[in-house]
């Protein structure tokens, strides 16, 4: 088994948020203790796991930095699928789509083969791999600096790549949403790339689960009025729904 495959298996085992010993992981994965310890060292350096007193667990989500992609991919899968099922209702033939690098939007990939002549433009490495492996879509992957922690391509070169494309739809996520601060991201590079995607799209569809609501992170991406459709499983108050309506945003729950 390759290192990356074994490390994904470790994440799957740890997803129940219980501590496991190195011996137990080695036994479950038919690997030596030295191999498992080497894997755990790499995973700890990436912020995926935490080790203490001979046991290992998933690293609790940090509050001040972007959560590693591998952790996000394993969390809240049922909710992510439900949100993307709603997002897929806006798909149709013969369109171009920006899709950001979020783990949530990986769950829209199974819906893409129901349509013809769709072009995907993304900055997500995992997204690109899923699209090219499991769909018949045309695919463009923007160039730029590869961010290993989030499996995304960011920076000035990525923004220049996006500048060359127009999209009928943009499917995007966010790090947080606050009615005053707007939608925000953990890094300036991610915020700036999404701003360019918004600028070059005809319709912006933002997917935002309940954990992102009334939450501000570091860098503003856009305001409520800058999007067209918000898909969320959050419970908004009547006043909040009115604010969304006044911004001419369609709320899909």
N, C-alpha and C positions, 0 to 999 in steps of 0.2 A: 504494500500500500504506500502511495506517495505521501510525503509530509503533509501537503495541503489537504489531502483526503482524510488523513488521520486526525488532523486538527479540527476539521469540520465535524468529524464523528465525536470528538471530545466536546465540542460546543453543544452538539445534540444531547449528549449524555448529561451535561451540566445544566441544560435548559430547565430542569425541574427545580433549580435553585437549592439543591442539597449539596453538602460537601462530599467529595470523593477523595480517597487516598490514591497516591501514585500506584500502589500495588493493585488496587481495585481497577483502575483505568487500564493498567497493563494487562490484567487478566481479561477484561471485557474486550480489549482490542487486539489480543494475541500479539502483544509487543513486549519488548523488554522494558524494565524500569528506567534504564538509561535513556532509551528512545523517548519514553513519555516525559521524562524530566526535561529533555532537550526541547521537545515540543512546547511544554509548559513555559519554559524560559522565553521562547520566542513569542508566545501568546501573551505572556505577562508584559513584555516590552511593548506590545501593541495595545495594551490596555484591555485585553479581552478577559483575562482571568486574574484572580488574586489568590495568593498562596499563604497559608499560615499553619504552623504546627503540624506539618505533614499532610495537610488536606488542601484541596483546591476547590474554588467556587467561581461562578461567573462574577466578573467585576460589577459591583453595583453601578448603575448609570451615573456618570459624572454630571454635575450641574453646570459647569463652566466651559465645557468644550464639547465638540461634536462627537457623538457616540460612534464608535467604530462600526463599520458596515456589517461585519459578521454578527455583531450583537443585535443590530437593528433588524437584520434579515430573519433572525430567529424569534423575534418578539411580536406579539399581537397579530398572529397570522390570520386568524378568523376575521378580525376587524378589517385588516388590510384587504382581504379578498372581498368582503362586503362592500367596502368603499369603491374598489375598482370595478365591481359588478355594476355599480351605478355609473361610474365614469364611462364604462364601455357603451352605455346607451347613446353616447354622443359620437360614436364612431360611424363612419360610412365609407363607401367606395371613393377612390380617386382623390385622396387628401394627403397632405403632408402634416406631420406631427412632430413638434418638439416634445421630448420626454426627458425630465431631469434624471439625476442619478440616484433617486431615493429608493430605498428598499420596498416601500409601499407600492410603487408603480411597477415593480417586477410582476405584480399579480394581474396586470392588464394584458400581459403578453399572450395568455391563452385565448383571448378574445380576438386577436388581430387576424387570425386565419379565416375568420368568417367574412372578411371583406377583401375586395380586390384593389390592386394598384395603390397600396398605402406605402408612403415613404416615411421612415423614422429618422430623425436627427437627434442624437443624444450625446451627452458628455459622460455617460455611465458605462464603465467597463463591463460590469455584470449585465447591465441592460443590453448592451451590444451583443454580448455572448448569447444571451437568451433569445434575442430577436433573430440572430443569424442561424442559431441552432434549431429553433422551433417554429419559425414562421416563413412565409414566402415574401415578406416585406422587403422593399428596398431599404438599405441602411447606410447612413452616414454617421461616422464617429468623429467628433471634432478633435483637432490637434491641441496640444498644450502640455502643461505639467501634470504628470500623473500623481495623484494623492493616494498613497497606499492605504491610509487609514480608512478612507471613505470610498475607495475604488471609483474615484471620479477624476475627470480631467478638467483642470481649472487654470486660471491665470490669464494674462494678456493675450497669449496666442489662442487660447480657447475662445475668448470673447471675439477676437478677429475672425475665427472660423465661423462662429454663429452669425456674425455680421453678413456673411455671404449667403445666408438662407432666409427664405420666407416660409412660414408655416401657417396652415389653416387653423390648427389647434395647438395649444400648449397645455400639456398635463404637467403640473408642478406640485411640489409639496412645500412645506415650510418648517423652520425650526420652532417658530412660535407665532401666535397671533394675539394682538392686543388692539382694542377698538381705537385707542388713541395713537399708539406707535405704529400700527399696521402689522404687516407680515415681516418676519425677520429671520436671519440666519446666523449661525455661529461664526462664520468666517466672511471676511470682506470679499474674497474671491468668489465664493458661492453666491453671495448677494449680487455682485456685479454681473455675473454670468446670467443669472435669472432675470435681471433687469433687461439685458439685451434680448433674451428670449421673449420677454413680454413685449418689448418694442417691436419685434419682428413677427408677431403673431396677430392673426385676425381675432381669435377668441381665446381667452385665458380661463382654464378650468383648474381651480386649486383644490387639492384634496387635503383635508385637515382633520385629523382625529381629535377626540375630546381632550387628550393630554396636552395638546398644543394651544388650547384656548385660554385666553387671559394670561398669556405667558410672553414675556419679552426676552429675546436674546440679543446679541451684540449689535448686529448690523441690519438696518432697515432695507428690505427688498422693494416693497411697494405698499401702497395704501389700499384700503378696501375698494375704493372707486376704480382702481386700476385692473381689477379682475372682472370677469363676466359671470362665472358660475362658481359657487363654493359648495363642495360636497363634504359633509361632516356628519359624524355620529354624536356630536355634542348636543346637550340640551340647552338651547338658548332661551333666555327670558323674553317676554313680549317686547320689552324695550330694546333688547339686542336685535331681535328679528326686525323691528322697525328701522333700526340703524342700517341693517343690511339692505332692507328694501329701499331706503332713501338713497343709498349709494348705487342703486340700479343693478344690484347683484342678485342673481337667482340663487336661492338657497335650496339645496337638495339634501334631504336627510333620510 
